[in-house]
Amino acid sequence: MSGEIDIYGVYVPNLLALMVATLLVSLVVRRVLAFLGVYALVWHRGLFDIALYVVLLQGMSLLSQWWLS
C-alpha cells in the first residue's frame, strides 16, 4: 500500500484524507454531544473537542487499515 491516494491526478497523503474525513465525523459527533447536553459536564470544551478529534482520528486510522487489508 502506498502512502498516497490519487484523486483525479492529484496525489494526497493518506493522513490528510483521514484528517478531512475525521473532521466531518467530528462535526457530526460534536453536534450530537451538544444536543444531548454533554458539554455541560465538560470543564474545557476546546480541550475536549481536540481530544475527541484525536481519538476519532485514531479510530479512523485503525478502521482504514482494517478495511484496506
N, C-alpha and C positions, 0 to 999 in steps of 0.2 A: 504494500500500500504506500502510495506516495504521500507527501505532506501537503499536497495542494489539490484543489478542486478546480476543474476547468468550467468556467461559466461564460459561454459564448466567446471563447478565445482569451479571456482574462483569467489568469491563474490567481486564485485566492487561497491563502493558507487555511488549513483545516480549523485551526484555533479561532481565526477571525470569523469563519462561518458559524462555528459553535457559539461564539460570543454573541453574535447577532441573533441567532435562534434563541439563546438563553435570555437575551434582553426581552424578546417578545413574550416568552413564557413567564418571565419575571413580572412584566407589566400586568399580565392576567392574574397571577398569584397575588400580587400586591393589591389589586382591586378587590379580590375576594376577601383578603385579610382585612381590608378597610371596611368592607360591607359587614363582615362578621364582628367587627369591633375589637379585633385582636390588638390593634395598635394602642388601645387604651391601657393595655398591660405592659407595653414596651417602654423602657426607660428612654432610649435614644433611637428615634425612628430611622435616622440616616445610617447609623451603625448596623441596625437590624437589617435594613434593606441591602447593604453591602454584603453582610454575612449570608443573607438569603440568596443573593446573586452568586456568591462563590459556591455555596452548597449546590445550587441548581446547575451551575457550570460543571461541577464535578460529576453530578448525576448524568448530565447530557453527554459528557465525555465518555463515561462508562457505558452508557446506552449506545453511543455511536460505535464504540469498539466492539460491543456485542453484536450490533446489527450488521457491521461490515465483515465480521469473521465468519 
